[in-house]
Amino acid sequence: MKWHNPDILLWLTALIPLLIAASLLIRARTRRLTRLANPELWRVMMPGYSPRRQWVKNFIRAFAIALAILALARPQWGFRMEKVRQRGLSIIVALDTSKSMLAQDIKPNRLQQAKWGIRDLLGRLKGDRIGLVAFSGSAFLQCPTTIDYAAFAMMLDDVYAGIVPEGGTDLYNALNTAIDSFEKSEESAADKVIILISDGEGHTGDPQELFPRLKEEGIRVFTIGVGTQTGELIQTSDGFVKDENGNVVKSSLNESVLKQIAIETDGFYVRSAPGDFGLERVYEQGLAQLQRDESEERISKIWTERFQGFLAASLLLIAVEAAIRPSKKESR
């Protein structure tokens, strides 16, 4: 037996304080009623009142919630072996996480718009492997190429401006780390693609040194320029970013280097705009035209979902709890 979402089981611990709180409330109410009138007079003063029914309803309600949580955790047991054939590209998204990506010339800021655009791209992928490189003054592989889009999305959510401690925008390191990540992944006949997302502002490193290697390995680079050419001030939680002389820094889009990288690697450049980040054009005019790898058939273990029984039992208990009257029916 296994759980597809085991972290959700932690929610069960929240039921304990809820049950304790409900029990204390019932006890407190009973004590207040006892002070007001002798329990022997309750039948006359409050016909049908039943603390026991309140206890039963609370217990059933808590049990129903527990079963619903177990259903959300998706219990699985039993499996079948199935042949699967996977087709797809190998894509690495290299995302600029320098402080300049906090500029708000694209609302709410450049980095957040980039993350939303990448999430939209995930919805279009069908079996394509995708990975993530975060970079600024240096770079690291945030998520290796995978077809588990939910895991990729979680890794993407964890990205923030400053996740790479070293400042600046080193495009050489970004591309080099992306290339190396392809080598670490399994061999594939599929086209390999790097989607480089940056404002190109204040870049260091010389990406031209990697052009021969990119061409030799057949890796295309599509670049997206984030921001506006007029630029915007960079605002952080500590205020506006200033240079060494104490002057407020204004960051603007530098397209020249991004265009050069795309042209030299048989990709193309897209400038993002409000409401059109550019990844849709990259997919339709670029990725959709590339070769999909068809891997050999593999035997995969497919686990059988068992959450249905837990969910049905939870719904049944909710119906039972709703049917129980909070007080006894008064006899005539």
C-alpha contacts under 8 A as a table, 3 or more apart, distances in Angstrom:
res1	aa1	res2	aa2	distance
1	M	75	P	7.16
1	M	76	Q	5.68
1	M	77	W	4.37
1	M	78	G	7.29
2	K	75	P	5.96
2	K	76	Q	5.27
2	K	77	W	6.36
3	W	6	P	5.21
3	W	73	A	6.02
3	W	74	R	5.65
3	W	75	P	4.63
3	W	76	Q	5.95
4	H	73	A	6.12
4	H	74	R	5.34
4	H	75	P	6.52
4	H	76	Q	7.19
5	N	8	I	5.92
5	N	9	L	7.83
5	N	72	L	7.38
5	N	73	A	4.51
5	N	74	R	6.22
6	P	9	L	5.56
6	P	10	L	7.91
6	P	73	A	5.69
7	D	10	L	5.83
7	D	73	A	7.51
8	I	11	W	5.67
8	I	12	L	7.99
8	I	69	I	6.95
8	I	70	L	7.94
8	I	72	L	7.06
8	I	73	A	5.50
9	L	12	L	5.66
9	L	69	I	6.73
9	L	70	L	6.71
9	L	73	A	6.35
10	L	13	T	5.79
10	L	14	A	7.78
11	W	14	A	5.44
11	W	15	L	7.49
11	W	69	I	7.10
12	L	15	L	5.54
12	L	16	I	7.67
12	L	66	A	6.27
12	L	69	I	7.01
13	T	16	I	5.73
13	T	17	P	7.88
14	A	17	P	6.03
14	A	18	L	6.63
15	L	18	L	5.00
15	L	19	L	6.06
15	L	62	A	6.78
15	L	66	A	7.63
16	I	19	L	5.28
16	I	20	I	6.26
17	P	20	I	4.97
17	P	21	A	5.97
18	L	21	A	5.11
18	L	22	A	6.17
19	L	22	A	5.12
19	L	23	S	6.09
19	L	58	N	7.46
19	L	59	F	7.82
19	L	62	A	7.27
20	I	23	S	5.11
20	I	24	L	6.16
21	A	24	L	5.16
21	A	25	L	6.25
22	A	25	L	5.15
22	A	26	I	6.35
22	A	58	N	7.26
23	S	26	I	5.21
23	S	27	R	6.18
23	S	55	W	7.48
24	L	27	R	5.05
24	L	28	A	5.98
25	L	28	A	5.06
25	L	29	R	6.12
26	I	29	R	5.15
26	I	30	T	6.18
26	I	51	P	7.20
26	I	54	Q	7.56
26	I	55	W	7.87
27	R	30	T	5.08
27	R	31	R	6.19
28	A	31	R	5.12
28	A	32	R	6.25
29	R	32	R	5.15
29	R	33	L	6.22
30	T	33	L	5.10
30	T	34	T	6.10
30	T	51	P	7.57
31	R	34	T	4.96
31	R	35	R	6.32
32	R	35	R	5.20
32	R	36	L	6.39
33	L	36	L	5.03
33	L	37	A	6.16
33	L	39	P	7.96
34	T	37	A	5.33
34	T	38	N	5.81
34	T	39	P	6.13
35	R	38	N	7.41
37	A	41	L	6.61
37	A	42	W	7.24
38	N	41	L	5.48
38	N	42	W	7.02
39	P	42	W	5.19
40	E	43	R	6.88
41	L	44	V	5.44
41	L	45	M	6.16
42	W	45	M	4.97
42	W	46	M	5.12
42	W	47	P	6.74
42	W	49	Y	7.54
43	R	46	M	5.45
43	R	47	P	4.62
43	R	48	G	6.87
43	R	49	Y	7.46
44	V	47	P	5.71
46	M	49	Y	5.71
47	P	328	K	7.83
47	P	330	E	6.56
48	G	327	S	4.92
48	G	328	K	4.17
48	G	329	K	5.90
48	G	330	E	5.65
49	Y	326	P	7.63
49	Y	327	S	4.79
49	Y	328	K	6.27
50	S	53	R	5.45
50	S	54	Q	6.93
50	S	326	P	7.11
50	S	327	S	5.24
50	S	328	K	6.42
51	P	54	Q	5.13
51	P	55	W	6.46
52	R	55	W	5.07
52	R	56	V	6.29
53	R	56	V	5.00
53	R	57	K	6.08
53	R	324	I	7.80
53	R	325	R	7.66
53	R	326	P	5.93
53	R	327	S	6.74
54	Q	57	K	5.13
54	Q	58	N	6.16
54	Q	326	P	6.08
55	W	58	N	5.23
55	W	59	F	6.18
56	V	59	F	5.13
56	V	60	I	6.15
57	K	60	I	5.21
57	K	61	R	6.03
57	K	321	E	5.60
57	K	324	I	7.17
57	K	326	P	7.82
58	N	61	R	5.06
58	N	62	A	6.12
59	F	62	A	5.21
59	F	63	F	6.12
60	I	63	F	5.06
60	I	64	A	6.10
60	I	317	L	6.39
60	I	318	I	7.54
60	I	321	E	6.16
61	R	64	A	5.14
61	R	65	I	6.33
61	R	317	L	7.22
61	R	318	I	6.49
61	R	321	E	6.47
62	A	65	I	5.12
62	A	66	A	6.17
63	F	66	A	5.00
63	F	67	L	6.26
63	F	314	S	7.62
63	F	317	L	7.78
64	A	67	L	5.18
64	A	68	A	6.24
64	A	313	A	7.39
64	A	314	S	4.38
64	A	315	L	7.11
64	A	317	L	5.59
64	A	318	I	6.19
65	I	68	A	4.99
65	I	69	I	6.23
65	I	314	S	6.80
66	A	69	I	5.13
66	A	70	L	6.30
66	A	314	S	7.95
67	L	70	L	5.00
67	L	71	A	6.20
67	L	310	F	5.43
67	L	311	L	6.58
67	L	313	A	7.09
67	L	314	S	5.34
68	A	71	A	5.00
68	A	72	L	6.28
68	A	310	F	6.60
68	A	311	L	5.62
68	A	314	S	5.69
69	I	72	L	5.04
69	I	73	A	6.31
70	L	73	A	5.09
70	L	74	R	6.67
70	L	75	P	7.11
70	L	307	F	7.36
70	L	310	F	6.73
71	A	74	R	5.17
71	A	75	P	6.81
71	A	306	R	7.99
71	A	307	F	4.50
71	A	308	Q	7.01
71	A	310	F	5.34
71	A	311	L	5.53
72	L	307	F	7.30
73	A	307	F	7.92
74	R	305	E	6.73
74	R	306	R	6.85
74	R	307	F	5.18
75	P	305	E	6.39
75	P	306	R	5.47
75	P	307	F	5.64
76	Q	303	W	6.03
76	Q	304	T	5.43
76	Q	305	E	4.76
76	Q	306	R	5.34
76	Q	307	F	7.49
77	W	303	W	6.32
77	W	304	T	5.77
77	W	305	E	7.04
77	W	306	R	7.02
78	G	303	W	5.98
78	G	304	T	5.57
79	F	301	K	6.39
79	F	302	I	5.34
79	F	303	W	4.19
79	F	304	T	5.36
80	R	301	K	5.91
80	R	302	I	5.35
80	R	303	W	6.61
80	R	304	T	7.70
81	M	299	I	6.26
81	M	300	S	5.63
81	M	301	K	4.78
81	M	302	I	6.12
82	E	299	I	5.47
82	E	300	S	5.26
82	E	301	K	6.43
82	E	302	I	6.80
83	K	297	E	6.09
83	K	298	R	5.43
83	K	299	I	4.61
83	K	300	S	6.08
84	V	297	E	5.58
84	V	298	R	5.47
84	V	299	I	6.42
84	V	300	S	6.59
85	R	294	E	6.89
85	R	295	S	6.13
85	R	296	E	6.32
85	R	297	E	4.88
85	R	298	R	6.63
86	Q	127	G	6.37
86	Q	293	D	7.78
86	Q	294	E	5.91
86	Q	295	S	5.75
86	Q	296	E	7.90
86	Q	297	E	7.89
87	R	127	G	5.68
87	R	128	D	6.88
87	R	292	R	5.76
87	R	293	D	5.09
87	R	294	E	4.51
87	R	295	S	6.48
88	G	126	K	6.97
88	G	127	G	4.94
88	G	128	D	3.88
88	G	129	R	6.42
88	G	190	A	6.73
88	G	292	R	4.67
88	G	293	D	5.29
88	G	294	E	7.07
89	L	127	G	7.73
89	L	128	D	4.65
89	L	129	R	5.94
89	L	190	A	5.24
89	L	191	D	5.69
89	L	192	K	6.39
89	L	193	V	7.65
89	L	290	L	7.82
89	L	291	Q	7.14
89	L	292	R	5.34
89	L	293	D	6.38
90	S	128	D	6.13
90	S	129	R	4.84
90	S	130	I	6.02
90	S	145	T	7.02
90	S	182	F	7.91
90	S	190	A	6.53
90	S	191	D	6.43
90	S	192	K	4.88
90	S	193	V	6.23
91	I	128	D	7.32
91	I	129	R	6.01
91	I	130	I	4.60
91	I	131	G	6.24
91	I	145	T	7.11
91	I	192	K	5.99
91	I	193	V	4.79
91	I	194	I	5.79
91	I	195	I	7.36
92	I	130	I	5.63
92	I	131	G	4.65
92	I	132	L	5.56
92	I	133	V	7.01
92	I	145	T	6.98
92	I	178	A	6.30
92	I	193	V	6.31
92	I	194	I	4.81
92	I	195	I	6.24
93	V	130	I	7.38
93	V	131	G	6.15
93	V	132	L	4.86
93	V	133	V	6.09
93	V	194	I	5.82
93	V	195	I	4.74
93	V	196	L	6.10
93	V	197	I	7.47
94	A	132	L	5.99
94	A	133	V	4.59
94	A	134	A	5.95
94	A	135	F	7.08
94	A	174	A	6.32
94	A	175	L	7.41
94	A	178	A	7.02
94	A	194	I	6.94
94	A	195	I	6.01
94	A	196	L	4.79
94	A	197	I	6.10
95	L	114	A	7.98
95	L	132	L	7.36
95	L	133	V	6.15
95	L	134	A	5.10
95	L	135	F	6.24
95	L	196	L	6.34
95	L	197	I	5.07
95	L	198	S	6.55
96	D	101	M	7.09
96	D	111	L	7.72
96	D	134	A	6.23
96	D	135	F	5.21
96	D	136	S	5.80
96	D	169	T	7.20
96	D	197	I	6.05
96	D	198	S	4.99
96	D	199	D	7.68
97	T	101	M	6.27
97	T	111	L	7.01
97	T	134	A	6.35
97	T	135	F	5.72
97	T	136	S	5.53
97	T	159	V	7.68
97	T	160	Y	6.43
97	T	161	A	4.61
97	T	162	G	6.25
97	T	163	I	6.95
97	T	164	V	7.14
98	S	101	M	5.71
98	S	102	L	7.90
98	S	135	F	7.30
98	S	136	S	4.84
98	S	137	G	7.64
98	S	161	A	5.60
98	S	162	G	6.17
98	S	164	V	7.79
98	S	167	G	6.36
98	S	168	G	6.23
98	S	169	T	6.40
99	K	102	L	5.56
99	K	103	A	7.85
99	K	161	A	5.66
99	K	162	G	6.60
99	K	167	G	7.67
99	K	234	I	7.21
100	S	103	A	5.67
100	S	199	D	7.68
100	S	201	E	7.45
100	S	234	I	6.02
100	S	251	S	6.07
101	M	109	N	6.87
101	M	110	R	4.96
101	M	111	L	5.13
101	M	161	A	7.01
101	M	198	S	7.76
101	M	199	D	7.07
101	M	234	I	7.95
102	L	109	N	5.24
102	L	110	R	5.81
102	L	111	L	6.19
102	L	161	A	7.05
102	L	234	I	5.84
102	L	235	Q	6.50
102	L	236	T	7.10
103	A	106	I	7.46
103	A	109	N	5.49
103	A	110	R	6.10
103	A	227	G	7.81
103	A	232	E	5.76
103	A	233	L	5.91
103	A	234	I	4.50
103	A	235	Q	6.44
103	A	251	S	6.96
104	Q	107	K	5.32
104	Q	108	P	5.80
104	Q	109	N	4.21
104	Q	110	R	6.39
104	Q	232	E	6.47
104	Q	233	L	7.51
104	Q	234	I	7.29
104	Q	235	Q	7.89
105	D	109	N	6.77
105	D	110	R	7.38
105	D	227	G	6.04
105	D	228	T	6.43
105	D	231	G	6.55
105	D	232	E	5.53
106	I	109	N	5.31
106	I	110	R	5.60
106	I	113	Q	7.28
106	I	226	V	7.99
106	I	227	G	6.07
106	I	228	T	7.73
106	I	273	A	7.53
106	I	274	P	6.36
107	K	110	R	7.00
107	K	113	Q	7.18
107	K	274	P	7.71
108	P	112	Q	6.67
108	P	113	Q	7.13
109	N	112	Q	5.56
109	N	113	Q	6.31
110	R	113	Q	5.29
110	R	114	A	6.22
110	R	226	V	6.15
110	R	227	G	6.34
111	L	114	A	5.02
111	L	115	K	6.29
111	L	160	Y	7.76
111	L	161	A	7.43
112	Q	115	K	5.08
112	Q	116	W	6.24
113	Q	116	W	5.12
113	Q	117	G	6.14
113	Q	277	F	7.24
114	A	117	G	5.05
114	A	118	I	6.22
114	A	197	I	7.46
114	A	226	V	7.74
114	A	277	F	7.21
115	K	118	I	5.13
115	K	119	R	6.27
115	K	156	L	7.03
115	K	157	D	7.75
116	W	119	R	5.11
116	W	120	D	6.35
117	G	120	D	5.10
117	G	121	L	6.34
117	G	277	F	5.97
117	G	278	G	7.73
117	G	279	L	6.35
118	I	121	L	4.96
118	I	122	L	6.45
118	I	279	L	7.21
119	R	122	L	5.16
119	R	123	G	6.97
119	R	153	A	7.02
120	D	123	G	5.46
120	D	124	R	7.22
121	L	124	R	5.37
121	L	125	L	6.73
121	L	279	L	6.49
121	L	280	E	6.86
121	L	283	Y	7.65
122	L	125	L	5.35
122	L	149	Y	6.83
125	L	128	D	5.71
127	G	147	I	6.11
128	D	147	I	6.33
129	R	145	T	5.30
129	R	146	T	4.75
129	R	147	I	4.83
130	I	144	P	7.48
130	I	145	T	4.54
130	I	146	T	5.34
130	I	147	I	6.59
130	I	149	Y	7.93
130	I	152	F	7.71
131	G	141	L	7.97
131	G	142	Q	7.68
131	G	143	C	5.11
131	G	144	P	4.75
131	G	145	T	3.88
131	G	146	T	6.27
131	G	152	F	7.13
132	L	141	L	6.19
132	L	142	Q	5.37
132	L	143	C	4.87
132	L	144	P	6.58
132	L	145	T	7.42
132	L	152	F	7.77
132	L	156	L	7.59
133	V	139	A	6.76
133	V	140	F	5.72
133	V	141	L	4.51
133	V	142	Q	5.26
133	V	143	C	6.89
133	V	174	A	7.07
133	V	177	T	7.27
133	V	178	A	6.49
134	A	139	A	5.72
134	A	140	F	5.80
134	A	141	L	6.54
134	A	142	Q	6.13
134	A	159	V	7.49
134	A	163	I	7.86
134	A	164	V	7.24
134	A	174	A	7.55
135	F	138	S	5.55
135	F	139	A	4.05
135	F	140	F	6.53
135	F	164	V	6.28
135	F	169	T	7.19
135	F	170	D	7.27
135	F	173	N	7.65
135	F	174	A	5.77
136	S	139	A	6.36
136	S	164	V	6.18
136	S	166	E	6.64
136	S	167	G	5.86
136	S	168	G	5.33
136	S	169	T	4.37
136	S	170	D	5.79
136	S	174	A	7.88
137	G	164	V	7.40
137	G	165	P	7.86
137	G	166	E	4.82
137	G	167	G	4.71
137	G	168	G	4.35
137	G	169	T	4.94
137	G	170	D	4.92
137	G	173	N	7.95
137	G	204	T	7.67
138	S	164	V	6.85
138	S	166	E	6.18
138	S	167	G	7.88
138	S	169	T	7.65
138	S	170	D	6.10
138	S	173	N	5.88
138	S	174	A	7.17
139	A	164	V	7.00
139	A	170	D	7.91
139	A	173	N	5.80
139	A	174	A	5.45
139	A	177	T	6.55
140	F	174	A	7.87
140	F	177	T	6.53
141	L	144	P	6.54
141	L	177	T	6.93
141	L	178	A	7.49
141	L	181	S	7.21
142	Q	155	M	6.78
143	C	146	T	7.95
143	C	152	F	6.53
143	C	155	M	6.46
144	P	181	S	6.87
144	P	185	S	7.57
145	T	181	S	7.90
145	T	182	F	7.89
145	T	185	S	6.98
146	T	149	Y	7.21
146	T	152	F	7.41
148	D	151	A	5.48
148	D	152	F	6.44
149	Y	152	F	4.90
149	Y	153	A	6.05
150	A	153	A	5.08
150	A	154	M	6.35
151	A	154	M	5.13
151	A	155	M	6.39
152	F	155	M	5.11
152	F	156	L	6.14
153	A	156	L	4.91
153	A	157	D	6.17
154	M	157	D	5.13
154	M	158	D	6.57
155	M	158	D	5.24
155	M	159	V	6.93
156	L	159	V	5.44
159	V	163	I	6.44
160	Y	163	I	5.51
161	A	164	V	7.72
162	G	165	P	5.72
162	G	166	E	7.92
162	G	167	G	7.76
164	V	167	G	7.50
168	G	202	G	6.52
168	G	203	H	6.47
168	G	204	T	7.06
169	T	200	G	7.26
169	T	201	E	7.11
169	T	202	G	6.20
169	T	203	H	4.43
169	T	204	T	5.85
170	D	173	N	5.53
170	D	174	A	6.42
170	D	203	H	5.49
170	D	204	T	4.60
170	D	205	G	5.27
171	L	174	A	4.95
171	L	175	L	6.22
171	L	203	H	6.50
171	L	204	T	6.56
171	L	205	G	6.06
171	L	206	D	7.19
171	L	207	P	6.03
172	Y	175	L	5.40
172	Y	176	N	6.01
172	Y	204	T	7.51
172	Y	205	G	4.95
172	Y	206	D	5.53
172	Y	207	P	4.44
172	Y	209	E	7.96
172	Y	210	L	7.41
173	N	176	N	5.02
173	N	177	T	5.94
173	N	205	G	7.15
174	A	177	T	5.43
174	A	178	A	6.31
175	L	178	A	5.04
175	L	179	I	6.17
175	L	194	I	7.88
175	L	207	P	7.37
175	L	210	L	7.75
176	N	179	I	5.14
176	N	180	D	6.21
176	N	210	L	7.35
177	T	180	D	5.12
177	T	181	S	6.17
178	A	181	S	5.12
178	A	182	F	6.71
178	A	194	I	7.14
179	I	182	F	5.39
179	I	183	E	6.83
179	I	214	L	7.77
180	D	183	E	5.15
180	D	184	K	6.52
181	S	184	K	5.14
181	S	185	S	6.43
182	F	185	S	5.22
182	F	186	E	7.89
182	F	192	K	7.86
183	E	186	E	7.51
183	E	187	E	7.82
188	S	293	D	6.66
188	S	295	S	7.58
189	A	292	R	7.95
189	A	293	D	5.35
189	A	294	E	7.82
190	A	291	Q	5.86
190	A	292	R	5.17
190	A	293	D	4.08
190	A	294	E	7.75
191	D	218	G	7.31
191	D	219	I	7.08
191	D	290	L	6.49
191	D	291	Q	5.69
191	D	292	R	6.84
191	D	293	D	7.49
192	K	218	G	6.97
192	K	219	I	5.01
192	K	220	R	6.58
193	V	219	I	5.50
193	V	220	R	4.95
193	V	221	V	5.86
193	V	222	F	7.51
194	I	219	I	7.11
194	I	220	R	6.21
194	I	221	V	4.68
194	I	222	F	6.26
195	I	221	V	5.78
195	I	222	F	4.85
195	I	223	T	5.72
195	I	224	I	7.50
196	L	221	V	6.86
196	L	222	F	6.18
196	L	223	T	4.67
196	L	224	I	6.23
197	I	223	T	5.95
197	I	224	I	4.89
197	I	225	G	6.32
197	I	226	V	7.00
198	S	201	E	7.88
198	S	223	T	7.86
198	S	224	I	6.50
198	S	225	G	5.55
198	S	226	V	5.75
199	D	225	G	5.20
199	D	226	V	4.75
199	D	227	G	6.06
199	D	252	S	7.30
199	D	253	L	4.96
199	D	254	N	6.15
199	D	255	E	7.58
200	G	203	H	5.87
200	G	225	G	7.06
200	G	253	L	6.23
200	G	254	N	4.86
200	G	255	E	6.46
200	G	257	V	6.91
200	G	258	L	6.62
201	E	251	S	6.83
201	E	252	S	6.57
201	E	253	L	6.05
201	E	254	N	5.39
206	D	209	E	6.05
207	P	210	L	5.52
207	P	211	F	7.10
207	P	261	I	7.35
208	Q	211	F	5.30
208	Q	261	I	7.49
209	E	212	P	7.14
210	L	213	R	5.31
210	L	214	L	6.11
211	F	214	L	5.09
211	F	215	K	6.14
211	F	261	I	7.91
211	F	264	E	6.83
211	F	265	T	6.92
212	P	215	K	5.21
212	P	216	E	6.05
213	R	216	E	5.03
213	R	217	E	6.19
214	L	217	E	5.35
214	L	218	G	6.00
214	L	219	I	5.14
214	L	220	R	7.22
214	L	265	T	6.84
215	K	218	G	4.94
215	K	219	I	6.25
215	K	220	R	7.81
215	K	265	T	6.37
216	E	219	I	7.89
219	I	265	T	7.11
220	R	262	A	7.67
220	R	265	T	5.13
220	R	266	D	5.80
220	R	267	G	5.45
221	V	261	I	6.98
221	V	262	A	5.43
221	V	265	T	5.79
221	V	266	D	7.16
221	V	267	G	5.16
221	V	268	F	7.45
222	F	262	A	5.47
222	F	267	G	4.84
222	F	268	F	5.24
222	F	269	Y	6.00
222	F	270	V	8.00
222	F	282	V	7.15
223	T	258	L	5.93
223	T	259	K	7.18
223	T	261	I	7.49
223	T	262	A	5.93
223	T	267	G	7.69
223	T	268	F	6.51
223	T	269	Y	4.84
223	T	270	V	6.36
224	I	258	L	7.46
224	I	269	Y	5.85
224	I	270	V	4.87
224	I	271	R	5.63
224	I	272	S	6.51
224	I	278	G	6.84
224	I	279	L	7.83
225	G	253	L	6.81
225	G	254	N	7.67
225	G	255	E	6.39
225	G	258	L	7.06
225	G	269	Y	7.55
225	G	270	V	6.33
225	G	271	R	4.73
225	G	272	S	5.91
226	V	253	L	6.65
226	V	271	R	6.54
226	V	272	S	5.43
226	V	273	A	7.87
227	G	231	G	6.92
227	G	252	S	6.60
227	G	253	L	5.33
227	G	272	S	7.01
227	G	273	A	7.76
228	T	231	G	5.23
228	T	232	E	7.91
228	T	252	S	5.91
228	T	253	L	5.31
229	Q	252	S	5.09
229	Q	253	L	4.87
229	Q	254	N	7.21
230	T	252	S	5.95
230	T	253	L	7.75
231	G	250	K	6.29
231	G	251	S	5.15
231	G	252	S	3.71
231	G	253	L	6.59
232	E	250	K	5.30
232	E	251	S	5.49
232	E	252	S	6.47
233	L	240	F	6.90
233	L	241	V	7.64
233	L	248	V	7.26
233	L	249	V	6.01
233	L	250	K	4.39
233	L	251	S	6.12
234	I	240	F	5.58
234	I	241	V	5.60
234	I	249	V	6.63
234	I	250	K	6.44
234	I	251	S	6.79
235	Q	238	D	7.75
235	Q	239	G	5.52
235	Q	240	F	4.32
235	Q	241	V	6.22
236	T	239	G	5.15
236	T	240	F	6.02
236	T	241	V	7.05
240	F	248	V	6.52
240	F	249	V	7.60
241	V	248	V	5.94
241	V	249	V	5.76
242	K	245	N	7.59
242	K	246	G	5.30
242	K	247	N	5.11
242	K	248	V	4.28
242	K	249	V	5.14
243	D	246	G	5.32
243	D	247	N	5.45
243	D	248	V	6.49
243	D	249	V	6.17
244	E	247	N	7.44
254	N	257	V	7.11
254	N	258	L	7.64
255	E	258	L	5.28
255	E	259	K	6.01
256	S	259	K	5.26
256	S	260	Q	6.27
257	V	260	Q	5.08
257	V	261	I	6.28
258	L	261	I	5.27
258	L	262	A	6.40
258	L	269	Y	6.87
259	K	262	A	5.26
259	K	263	I	6.17
259	K	268	F	7.18
259	K	269	Y	5.45
260	Q	263	I	5.22
260	Q	264	E	6.08
261	I	264	E	5.42
261	I	265	T	6.38
262	A	265	T	5.43
262	A	266	D	6.29
262	A	267	G	4.65
262	A	268	F	4.78
262	A	269	Y	5.79
263	I	266	D	5.46
263	I	267	G	5.85
263	I	268	F	5.98
263	I	269	Y	7.76
264	E	267	G	7.60
267	G	286	G	7.52
270	V	278	G	5.94
270	V	281	R	7.92
270	V	282	V	7.69
271	R	277	F	7.69
271	R	278	G	6.69
272	S	276	D	6.20
272	S	277	F	4.37
272	S	278	G	5.21
273	A	276	D	5.12
273	A	277	F	5.48
273	A	278	G	7.45
274	P	277	F	6.64
276	D	280	E	7.89
277	F	280	E	7.60
278	G	281	R	5.40
278	G	282	V	6.41
279	L	282	V	4.80
279	L	283	Y	6.12
280	E	283	Y	5.16
280	E	284	E	6.17
281	R	284	E	5.15
281	R	285	Q	5.65
281	R	286	G	7.46
282	V	285	Q	5.56
282	V	286	G	5.11
282	V	287	L	6.44
283	Y	286	G	5.32
283	Y	287	L	4.61
283	Y	288	A	5.71
284	E	287	L	6.40
284	E	288	A	5.39
284	E	289	Q	7.66
285	Q	288	A	6.54
285	Q	289	Q	6.85
286	G	289	Q	5.63
286	G	290	L	6.90
287	L	290	L	5.41
305	E	308	Q	7.62
306	R	309	G	6.38
306	R	310	F	7.62
307	F	310	F	5.32
307	F	311	L	6.18
308	Q	311	L	5.13
308	Q	312	A	6.07
309	G	312	A	5.13
309	G	313	A	6.13
310	F	313	A	5.18
310	F	314	S	6.14
311	L	314	S	5.05
311	L	315	L	6.27
312	A	315	L	5.21
312	A	316	L	6.16
313	A	316	L	5.04
313	A	317	L	6.19
314	S	317	L	5.22
314	S	318	I	6.27
315	L	318	I	5.07
315	L	319	A	6.32
316	L	319	A	5.13
316	L	320	V	6.26
317	L	320	V	4.89
317	L	321	E	6.00
318	I	321	E	5.10
318	I	322	A	6.18
319	A	322	A	5.16
319	A	323	A	6.24
320	V	323	A	5.06
320	V	324	I	6.46
321	E	324	I	5.38
322	A	325	R	7.59
325	R	328	K	6.73
325	R	329	K	7.75
